[in-house]
């Protein structure tokens, strides 16, 4: 029986790997040997592909494993996720549509490209700002990429009944992630995301319903049982008293704003075929992200009721599936978790490679490089980054939520710098540079020296300071023509 289950698990696993490889390879039929096509598909994604790649990028190994561990540990305080599931859709509509319009006008294809463009009058200051943002994106996103590999390596081991070791699973996942990104850039990533976005939604919802029904007789019964046995988990501050109102509020602010300006999310604002598609993708994104998480609280609470003292809560999803569902079905749902992790990891790898190519290599190493040359450079960078992710992953860094909070704190601080020039004519490159640097320093201090002062997450402290610095410094410095032109142009479009 054990051997049969291992065969089933490995078959499902490699069937999924094969499907991803074939999908990525088919995307090359439309490939152009240019860095613009590799980075943004040249802005050719349709509604289905755009909204699913955007949505799938938001969901990672955290969605399947980290959320259950979070609810297990803290209770329904986790529902601040609702905030950052609805708001990405709103951000896609309000912010993404404006960034898309500017990208069509000015040809933006990267993180720093945008900053050098809107703050262009600042010249060297704008370039320095793009470098600061590039470094922040590289550090925070690459660490987040590594935890996708960690979660999947564990699942490979589970689904194969131990035949695939943690180390081998890690290697398989990283090779697949690198291959998809390397062979087709954003187009291959988006195509595989489309399949994975549908797959993870169906697999996870069915898995949650089956486990809840088998263990408690249904989703609603889980909540009823939890209300009687562990009522403290259904309200703030949660099981451990950690989620005070200020911590809860500051966490969702940090995660929401931090995710909106993460490089792998931001680059998708350039990829839509039309403004209409961008707006409809925003609507479907909010619905998709929210609906996927409706069932998660029941599974987290079920895990707490069934395993009150489990040492590694992040690993409880496969435990519940293997106990309460047939092995073949459990393997199918776990493959959905693999899809969730891959859809985020390859997006992050792609975004960071674009940052290093367009924002670092081209301006500072080879300014005269043409589109085809940069295309090949970025592909080599993808391979190098894959090796770095592997090195980080083998050190096995901390829990999903901890790393997610760290990553989004660092990028949330950049939110004012990225969004202000879409609406405010007075913002300047000098103010933006000061805001970014000082904000990141504050995040570091409130993360490692004075941790979350007064129960408020470090990202919010960084965001507050960054916003104050941006406003004051913009008022005392000279207005810049490039920002004024961008805002005037956007106001003429979005009346």
Secondary structure, DSSP 8 states (H G I E B T S, - for coil): -HHHHHHHHHHHHHHHHHHHHHHHHHHGGG--SSHHHHHHTTS-B-HHHHHHHHHHHH--HIIIIIHHHHHHHH-GGGGGHHHHHHHHHHHIIIIIHHHHHHHHHH---SHHHHHHHHTGGGTHHHHHHHHHHHHHHHHHHHHHHHHHHHHHHHHHHHHTTTSS-HHHHHHHHHHHHHHHHHHHHHHHHHHHHHHHHHHHHHHHHHHHHHHHHHHHSSHHHHHHHHHHH-GGGGSTT-TTS---HHHHHHHHHHHHHHHHTSHHHHGGGG-BSSHHHHHHHHHHHHHHHHHHTTTHHHHHHHHHHH-TT-S-GGGHHHHHHHHHS-HHHHHHHHHHHHHHHHHHHHHHHHHHHHIIIIIIIHHHT-TT--HHHHHHHHHHHHHHHHHHHHHHHTT----HHHHHHHHHHHHHTTHHHHHHTTT-TT--HHHHHHHHHHHHHHHHIIIIISTTGGG--HHHHHHHHHHHHHHHHHHHS---HHHHHHHHHHHHH--
